[in-house]
Amino acid sequence: MNTEIAIKRDLDRSDRQTILLSLHVDYWEKIISGEKKYEYRFVFPREKTRAYIYVPGKVKAIKGYIDLEKPIQGD
């Protein structure tokens, strides 16, 4: 099954907005290991979101997805 079809099927079942989020391989590995728990962005959807993680550089692939709740907003 190619990625495009898998993403479409997930969209059909999800109540979340879907985005593609680019993360460097170092940060992706820290998220997987549990070392990194927060991601800071200037612009981000204000509702529940499913973020498919694209790892650029040598990897150049979608490595997984993360279901995120509403963001914590601050100054």
Residue, then its C-alpha position, 0 to 999 in steps of 0.5 A: m500500500n503506498t503512503e498516499i492511500a494510507i493517509k487518505r484512509d486515515l483521514d476517512r477515520s479521523d476527527r482530527q485535522t491532518i498536517l505534514l510536519s517536517l522534523h530533522v532526524d535527530y529530533w524525530e529520534k528523540i521523540i521516539s525515545g521519549e527524550k523530547k516531549y514538546e515541539y515549539r512552532f510559531v504557527f500551528p492548528r488550534e484543534k486536535t491534529r494528526a501530524y505525519i512526520y516527514v524526515p528530510g535530509k538523507v532519509k526523505a521519508i514519512k516516518g510515522y504520525i503523532d496524534l496531538e491535542k489542542p496546543i498550549q499557547g503562550d507569550 
